[in-house]
Structures are given as structure tokens and as C-alpha cells.
Amino acid sequence: MSKLPPTEQSGRHGELHQMSVSELVNSMNAVDSEALVAVTNCKDQISAFVEELVPRMMKGGRLFYVGAGTSGRLGVVDASECPPTFGVEPGRVVGLIAGGDSAIRKAVEGAEDSTTGGWDDLQAEGISENDTVVGIAASGRTPYVVGALKKAKEHGMLTGCVTCNPGTEVSEKCDYPIEAITGPEFVTGSTRLKAGTATKLVLNMITTITMIQLGHVKGNRMVDMQLSNEKLVERGTRMVAEATGVGLEEAKELLLKHGSVRNAVDAYS
């Protein structure tokens, strides 16, 4: 029998069912801290990928995440947060999950085993050679993801992956593998835990750094964020006041009149 990949191996904490709540909290916290170390160890891989991604997006290309299960859900979450956070149009960053949107809430059995499903879903989005595809698979072997990366690369698209095991098939099928090697999980094989945390951190870095490079952040402020609720209006008001030196009442008037922090500050200047 071949050696199991790290994410499937048994961890150092056994007999979890015999631990107290306090022991479980402390032990799980210690294991979770390894997720940040895993991301730290692949910073150069993340940088190399983002350096290639940004010029494509500057030319109008889109970013597609492709995944199944937890990995797919994380991609959908990261993509869905880009329009309200950075003011980019919906569809600029797209998350695709095996089984379709219904799989976000409830597992669709067998969907991840299709070697053609990922590419079919990408084609349905009108993907073109200017776009970028990132396959997300903690295991590194999900057929839905592997098939999508293989076809995307064949069609000349920039490809990357986020995985938590070394030397996997998804890494072999893409241009820029990002391998956050998280090791055994607290509950054996449950990659929604430490691997999921590391994956979310990597996705945060990919989109946040890309959007900064595209000009959607000034200083450390989300100048193009959508004013979709009162909390965000209040945040935007403070940002306008800080940038212009006007009072909060005038800052809010400027913000609501011009629709974004960027436009309000530019109009005042």
C-alpha cells in the first residue's frame, strides 16, 4: 500500500473522544497554528503567481476558481466578496463549485469525480485565453479540478492551483502551483479544518493583493467598496473625512452624492 498523503495521515493527537473540552480547545488550537506556517512556507509561490495574474487582469481578464466541496465553497466565498469589498463588477472573479450553486449548501454526490465537469462549467462562463484558472483542491487530486486545469492550460490560459499536499496532480497540470503543506488534520482527513484555513489565507492574499495592484485600495482603504448598508456608509464617511479634513456630516453628504470614497475625495479635491 502506498504512503498516504499528509492530509490523510493520522495526527499526533489520538483518543480525542476521551479529552475534556479544554484539552480539545488547546490541542486543536495548537494544530490550527500550523496553517499559518504552511502559508508562510509558500509565499514565494503566491508571489510568482500573482505577478503573472495582475497584468492579465489589467487587460480585462477574469479570475476563475474551480473546486469541489470545501475547496469549492472557499473559492465561491472569496469571489463573491470581491464586488462589495473592491467595487469590481460581478463576474470579474468567479467561483465555480462541482455540482453547481446547490452544492454550496448541500453536497452533490459524485460531482467532483467528473473529469469534464470543471471545463464544461468554465465554457458555460465564456472563458477565453485572457482569463486565469485556479484549481483549489486540498487533496490535489480532485478530477473536476484536474480536468479543468488540463484543458485551460491546453487553451493557453494562465493556470494555478492551491493544494495542501506536495507533488500532486493539480500541481502537475498547472503553471503556478501553490502548495501550502498543512500535514495531518486534528480529525484525520477532515480537510475543512487546517487545510481549509490555509486555503482561505492563500485566496485572501491572491485577490486582495491583486485588487491593490489594480488600484482599488488607496493607503489601506477600500476606496471603491459598495455602500450597501449603513455600516459601510459609516466606514466610508470616516474615510472621506480623514482624506479631506472635512467634518463627518459634510463627508457623508459627499459620499452619498458621489457614490464612493474615491469619487467623493476626487470631487472635493
N, C-alpha and C positions, 0 to 999 in steps of 0.2 A: 504494500500500500504506500502510495506517495505521501510525502510530508504535507500536512495541512497548511494552507496559507495562514499568515499570522492572525488575521481577523477571525479565523475559525478555531484557533487553538485555545485550550483552557488556560485561564489566567491564574495569577498567584493566590487569589482569594477563593478558597473552597468552602464547602458547607455553609453557604450563605443563609440557608433556612434555619440555621442554629444561632445566627448572630442577633444581637439586640438592634433596635432602631439606631441607637447612637453609633454602634460599631459599623453598621451598614452605611450610615452617612459618612463617617470618617474614611472608611475603606473606599467607597465609591468616589469621594472627592479626590482621594489620592490617585486613583486610576484616571479620573477625568483630566487631571492636570497634565497627563501625558499627551493630550490632544494638542495643546499649545506647543509643546516641544516638537511634535510631528510637523506642525506647520512651520515652525522656525527652521527646521531642517530642510524644507523645500522652498525657501524664499527665493533662491536663485531661479528655480524652475518657474515660479509665478512671475517673476520679473521678466524673464525671457519671453513668456507667452504674452503678457500684457504689452510689451514693446512691439510685438507684431500685430496685436489686436487693435490698438489705438489708431494707427494710420488707416486701417480698413474702415473703421467706424467713422473716421473723419471724412472719408469718401462716400458715406451713406450706407455702408454695410451694416448688417444686423448681427446680433449675437444670439445664437440658439443654444440652450441647454437641453440635453437629451438624457433621460434617466428613467429608472423604474423604482417602484416602492418608495422607501425613504429618500433615496437619492433623487428620484424624480420630483418628489414633493419639495425638497430643498431647492431645486432648480426653479420650480414654479414660484415659490415664495420670493426668492431673490429677484427674479424677473418682474414679478408683479409689484415689487416695491420701488422699482426704478422710476416710473412715471410720477408718483406723488413726491418722491424724495428729490428727484433731479429735474423734473419738468419735461422729461423727454416724452415723445409721443408713444402711446401704446403700440407694441409691435416692434419697437427698436431692440428690446431684449425679450426673448420668447422662451418660456419654459415648456417643454413637451414631456409628458409622462406616459409610459406604456399603459395602454388601456383607456387613454383619454381623460378628460376632466373628472369623470366619475371616480377614477382611481385615486384622486386626491383625498377623498374621504373614505373610500372603501376599496380594498384590494380587488383587482380584477385578475382572477386566477389565469395563469398561463400567458398573459400578455407579454411579459418580459422575455419569454422564450422564443419569440418570433425574430428571426434574423433579418426580416424585411420590413417589419413594422416601423422601426425608427426612421428609415429612409422614406417610407410611404408618408409618414407624418410630416417630415421635412418638405417633401414635394408638395404636400397639400398647403403648405405655407408659402409656396412660390419661391423657395430658396434658390439663390443664384451664386455664382462664383465669387462675388464680392462679400458674401456672408461668412461667418465663422461658426463652427460647431464645436461645442464642448460636451464630451460624453462624461456623465457622472455615474460611477459605479464603485462602491466601496470594495466589492469583491474583485473588480477588474475583469469580470468575465461575462457580464450580462449580455445575452445575444442581441437584444433590442438595441443596446448601446454599441456593441461591437460592429453590428451590421451597418448602423447609421454612420459611424466614423469611417468605415471602409469605403462606403460609397461616396461620402462627402470628400474624402481625400482624392478618390479617383476623379472626381469632377472639379478638382483644382481649388477647393475651399480650404481655408486655414482651419486646422483641426487641433484640438487639445483635449485633455481628459483630467479628471480629478478622481483619484483612486487611493485606497488605503492599504494596498498590498504591493509589493515590489515585483517588477518583471512580468506584468500581466498582459493579457491580450489587448485590452484597451490601450495600454501604453504602446504596444507594438503597432497598432493601427492608426496612430495619430502623430502629428508633427511635434507637438509640445506636451509631453506627459507631465503631470503634476502628481507626485507620489508622496502623500502625507502618510507615512507608515506608522499607524497607531498601535499595532500589536493586538494582543488578546483583549477581548471585552470583559467588563465586570461580570455580565451574564454571557456565557460562552456563545459566540456567534451573533449576538444582538447588536448589529452594526448601526442601529438607530441611536446608539449611545455615543461612545467615544469617537467612532468613525464619523458619525453624523455631525458631531460638534466640530471636528476638524474640517469636514467638508464645508460646513456653513461658514467657518472662518475664511477658508480659501475663496469661496464665492463672494463673500463680503469684500475681500481685497480686490478681486477681479473687477467687479462693477464699480466699486467706489473709486478706485484709482483711475479706472478708465474715464469715469464721469468727471473727475477732477481734471484730467488731461484734456477733456473735451470742453472745458470751460464752465461747467455747471456748478462749480464751487469757487467762491472768492474768499480769500483768507481761509477760514474754516467754516464758512457759512453756506447753506443751501440756497443760493440766491434765486434759483428757478423753481423752488418747491411749489406744489399746488396748494392754494389756500382753501382746502376742502373742509375744514372745521375750525371752530373758534380757537382751539389750542394753537393751530398753525397760524391763524391770523395774529394771535398774540405774539407768537415767536417772530413772525415776520415784522410786526410792528417794532419790536425791540431791535431787530437787525437794522431796520431803516433808521431808527432813532440813533443808534450807535454810529452808523455810517455817515449820517448827515449832520448830527448835532441838534436836530430839532426835537421838540417835546413829543411825548407819546401820542397825544391827540392828533397833532399835525402829521406825525409819522403814519398813523393808522389811516388818515384821510388819503395820504399819498399812496399808500399800499393798495387800498381798495380802489382808488381811482385808476391806477396803472396796472394792477393785476399781478404784480410780482415784485419781490425785493429788488431785483436787478433793474426793472423798468422804473420803479419808484425812485431809486437812488440816481439813475441816469437822468430822469426828468428834473430832479431837484438840482443836479449839477449843471 
